[in-house]
Amino acid sequence: MNFKNYLKSKIFKSGGFSIVELIVILAIIGFLASISVPSALKWIYKEDQNAYVRELSGFLNLVRRETRRWGGSCTIKTKVLGPGIEGKGFDLNCLGMNKASRNNSYSQMPILKKTVFQEVNTDFTFTPKGQLSTSNNYTYVVIVVGGRHDLSSGGDNPKCLVVSMPSGSIRIGIYSGGYKYYSNRVASKFNNYINDNSCITY
């Protein structure tokens, strides 16, 4: 007798399931949920990180194009955001551009969700020719993007962006240094120790 016929016989002949059978079914459902829910959440959190990286890359390319278009300059400074905070992780100050272009650039800046953190090695500027200039004599800008959640087992490798001087070209990769993900991690901060060699492009 297959399972379908077994169910029919239980429902129509004996009037329903016994308490033991209900307990077994609920236990199976609970076991499957305990496996699938964390996996689904981890996938969602990973997609939050990937989306932020894509949006950040698009934002930086937009700012670079706008500086070339208007012959202006834009300085991008990292905001320090604490644990549990959502918001934009940068301040944008543009000169030599019209108000609409400045507002459009700022509106395209991605928002750090509560599941995403970033670390940046330096502030930087796109010049009127769309080239990159950094503070502290850095020859590159590195931005590490990882997760703020408690579903990571051990150290995870976050995503990274490297903006190269002077062209301002962007490459995206995986940061080789393992990071411990946890929900009360600082959302945005400086980290002078991250470097471009650890951002591996596959």
C-alpha positions in Angstrom: 0.0 0.0 0.0 1.5 3.3 -1.0 1.5 6.4 1.2 -1.3 8.1 -0.7 -3.6 5.1 -0.2 -2.5 4.9 3.4 -3.6 8.5 4.0 -6.9 8.0 2.4 -7.6 4.9 4.5 -6.7 6.8 7.7 -8.9 9.8 6.8 -12.0 8.0 5.5 -11.9 4.7 7.4 -10.5 5.4 10.8 -11.6 9.0 11.1 -8.2 10.6 11.2 -4.6 10.3 12.5 -3.6 9.1 15.9 -1.8 11.4 18.3 1.5 9.4 17.7 1.2 9.8 14.0 0.6 13.6 14.3 3.6 13.9 16.6 5.8 12.0 14.1 4.6 14.2 11.2 5.2 17.4 13.2 8.7 16.2 14.2 9.5 15.6 10.6 8.2 19.1 9.6 10.2 20.7 12.4 13.4 18.9 11.4 13.0 20.0 7.7 12.3 23.6 8.8 15.4 23.6 11.0 17.5 22.7 8.0 15.9 24.8 5.3 15.2 28.1 7.2 18.8 28.9 8.1 20.0 28.0 4.6 17.4 30.3 3.1 18.3 33.1 5.4 22.0 32.7 4.7 21.2 32.9 0.9 19.1 36.1 1.5 21.9 37.7 3.5 24.5 36.8 0.9 22.3 38.3 -1.8 22.1 41.5 0.3 25.9 41.7 0.2 26.1 41.0 -3.5 23.4 43.7 -4.2 25.3 46.2 -2.2 28.6 45.5 -4.1 26.8 45.9 -7.4 25.1 49.1 -6.4 28.3 50.5 -4.9 30.2 49.8 -8.2 27.5 51.5 -10.2 27.5 54.5 -7.9 31.3 55.0 -8.1 31.2 54.7 -11.9 28.3 57.3 -12.0 30.3 59.7 -9.9 33.4 59.3 -12.1 31.3 59.9 -15.3 29.7 63.0 -13.8 33.0 64.6 -12.8 34.2 64.1 -16.4 31.0 65.4 -17.8 30.9 68.6 -15.8 34.6 69.1 -15.2 34.0 69.0 -11.5 35.4 67.0 -8.6 33.7 64.8 -6.0 35.2 63.7 -2.7 33.9 60.5 -1.1 34.4 60.2 2.7 33.6 57.1 4.7 31.0 57.5 7.4 31.5 55.7 10.7 28.2 53.9 11.5 27.8 51.8 14.6 26.2 48.4 15.2 22.5 47.9 14.3 22.4 51.0 12.1 21.2 51.2 8.5 22.2 54.1 6.2 24.5 55.4 3.6 28.1 54.6 4.4 29.7 57.7 2.6 29.5 61.4 2.5 29.6 63.0 -1.0 30.9 66.5 -1.6 31.0 67.6 -5.3 32.3 70.9 -6.6 31.9 72.4 -10.1 28.7 70.4 -10.9 25.1 71.6 -11.1 22.7 70.9 -8.3 20.7 68.3 -10.2 23.8 66.2 -11.0 25.0 66.4 -7.4 21.6 65.3 -6.1 21.4 62.5 -8.6 24.8 61.2 -7.7 23.9 61.2 -4.0 20.6 59.5 -4.5 22.3 56.6 -6.3 24.5 55.9 -3.2 23.6 52.5 -1.9 22.3 51.9 1.6 23.9 49.6 4.1 21.3 47.3 5.4 21.4 45.8 8.9 22.8 42.6 7.3 25.8 44.2 5.6 29.0 45.9 6.7 31.8 47.7 4.9 35.4 48.6 5.7 37.3 51.2 3.7 41.0 52.0 3.7 40.9 55.7 2.8 38.9 58.7 1.6 39.2 59.5 -2.1 38.3 62.0 -4.8 37.4 61.8 -8.5 39.0 64.7 -10.3 37.6 66.8 -13.2 39.1 64.3 -15.6 37.4 61.3 -13.9 40.7 60.2 -12.3 41.2 58.9 -8.8 43.1 60.7 -6.1 43.4 59.4 -2.6 44.5 60.7 0.8 47.5 59.3 2.7 49.4 58.5 -0.5 47.5 55.3 -1.2 47.6 54.0 -4.8 44.3 52.3 -4.5 41.0 52.3 -2.7 39.8 49.0 -1.1 36.3 48.4 0.1 35.5 45.2 1.9 31.8 44.2 2.1 30.6 41.4 4.4 27.7 40.2 6.4 26.2 41.3 9.8 24.4 38.2 10.8 24.9 35.2 13.2 24.6 32.4 10.6 28.2 32.2 9.7 30.2 29.2 10.8 33.8 30.3 11.5 35.4 32.8 9.2 33.8 33.8 5.9 35.5 35.6 2.9 33.6 38.8 2.2 33.4 40.6 -1.2 35.7 43.5 -2.1 36.1 46.3 -4.5 39.4 47.8 -5.6 39.5 51.2 -7.3 42.8 51.8 -9.0 44.8 55.0 -9.5 44.8 57.0 -11.6 42.2 55.6 -14.0 39.5 54.9 -11.4 38.8 51.5 -12.8 37.0 49.1 -10.5 37.5 45.4 -10.0 35.4 43.1 -7.8 36.6 40.0 -6.1 36.7 37.9 -2.9 38.7 39.2 0.1 41.1 36.4 1.2 41.2 37.4 4.8 38.5 35.5 6.8 36.0 37.7 8.7 33.8 36.6 11.6 30.2 37.6 10.8 28.1 38.7 13.7 25.0 40.9 14.0 26.5 43.6 16.3 29.4 44.3 14.0 30.1 48.0 13.2 28.2 48.9 9.9 30.9 51.2 8.4 34.4 52.1 9.4 38.0 52.7 8.3 40.5 49.9 8.1 44.0 50.9 7.1 45.2 47.3 7.0 43.1 46.0 4.1 45.0 45.9 0.8 44.4 45.3 -2.9 46.6 42.1 -3.0 44.1 40.3 -0.8 41.2 41.1 -3.2 41.2 38.0 -5.4 39.4 38.2 -8.7 38.2 34.8 -10.0 
